[in-house]
Amino acid sequence: MKKGFCDGYKTYDPDSEGFGDASQWQQAFKQRMGFEEAQEILGINDPYTILEISQDSTFEQIKKQYHKMAIKWHPDKNIGQDTNEKMKEIIAAYTILKKKFNVK
């Protein structure tokens, strides 16, 4: 039997059938990752580089690229530890840029 959707990446088990669709997973992940945690995950890495966009991008362009990359790297589509780490970086980069643009 398929497992139910859990609250975010900290409980996500890539060896299972997944915990919901991409939007559910992203929503739970965003709710659980704070700005400080995002900074810790990225370290010195540039959020623009992680999202593969230029530094003069508008927030709408950032949001569009974030959604594109989140779908591409979603753990239900790409099983593996590297995928989970990449997804964490993508969401951390988006979290940091949201704060920069004062978006909630």
C-alpha distance (Angstrom), angle and dihedral (degrees) to the residues before:
residue distance angle dihedral
M1 . . .
K2 3.82 . .
K3 3.80 115.7 .
G4 3.77 119.7 -119.2
F5 3.78 125.0 -109.5
C6 3.80 112.5 -81.5
D7 3.78 129.2 -156.9
G8 3.76 106.3 -84.7
Y9 3.73 142.6 -58.6
K10 3.79 96.9 -41.8
T11 3.77 90.2 70.2
Y12 3.80 98.2 32.5
D13 3.81 112.8 124.8
P14 3.82 111.4 -160.7
D15 3.82 90.7 -166.7
S16 3.81 91.4 64.8
E17 3.77 129.2 70.6
G18 3.82 90.3 -89.5
F19 3.75 133.3 -103.3
G20 3.78 108.1 -94.1
D21 3.76 135.9 -49.7
A22 3.81 126.3 -43.6
S23 3.81 95.2 -91.7
Q24 3.82 92.7 51.2
W25 3.78 92.0 48.8
Q26 3.80 93.1 47.3
Q27 3.80 92.6 47.6
A28 3.80 93.0 51.0
F29 3.80 90.8 44.9
K30 3.81 93.2 50.9
Q31 3.79 91.9 48.7
R32 3.78 91.6 52.8
M33 3.81 99.9 44.6
G34 3.77 116.0 79.6
F35 3.79 126.9 -166.8
E36 3.81 93.5 -100.5
E37 3.78 92.2 51.6
A38 3.80 90.0 47.9
Q39 3.80 90.2 53.6
E40 3.80 90.4 49.1
I41 3.81 92.2 50.9
L42 3.81 94.1 48.7
G43 3.79 97.1 39.0
I44 3.79 106.3 175.4
N45 3.81 94.2 -15.8
D46 3.79 115.9 120.1
P47 3.83 113.4 -116.7
Y48 3.81 90.2 -145.0
T49 3.79 90.4 56.3
I50 3.81 91.8 48.4
L51 3.82 90.6 52.8
E52 3.83 91.1 42.0
I53 3.82 94.7 -126.2
S54 3.80 135.7 121.4
Q55 3.78 122.7 -98.2
D56 3.79 92.1 -117.4
S57 3.82 92.3 60.2
T58 3.78 118.6 129.0
F59 3.78 119.5 -121.4
E60 3.81 89.9 -106.9
Q61 3.81 89.8 56.5
I62 3.80 90.3 47.5
K63 3.80 91.7 49.9
K64 3.81 92.1 48.5
Q65 3.81 92.0 49.7
Y66 3.81 91.3 45.9
H67 3.80 91.3 54.9
K68 3.80 91.3 46.2
M69 3.81 92.3 51.7
A70 3.81 93.8 42.2
I71 3.79 90.0 56.6
K72 3.80 92.3 45.4
W73 3.82 94.5 49.0
H74 3.81 99.0 35.5
P75 3.84 108.2 140.5
D76 3.81 92.8 -130.0
K77 3.81 88.4 62.5
N78 3.81 97.8 38.4
I79 3.78 113.9 34.8
G80 3.80 115.3 -159.8
Q81 3.78 145.0 82.1
D82 3.80 94.0 -94.6
T83 3.80 89.4 56.5
N84 3.79 92.1 52.3
E85 3.80 91.3 49.6
K86 3.81 91.8 47.0
M87 3.80 90.8 50.7
K88 3.81 90.7 50.5
E89 3.82 89.6 52.1
I90 3.81 92.2 48.4
I91 3.79 92.8 51.8
A92 3.80 92.1 42.6
A93 3.82 90.4 52.6
Y94 3.79 91.2 49.2
T95 3.82 91.2 47.4
I96 3.80 91.2 53.4
L97 3.80 93.4 46.9
K98 3.80 91.6 47.5
K99 3.80 88.6 57.7
K100 3.81 91.1 46.9
F101 3.82 89.9 54.4
N102 3.85 92.3 41.0
V103 3.82 92.6 -119.3
K104 3.78 119.6 151.5
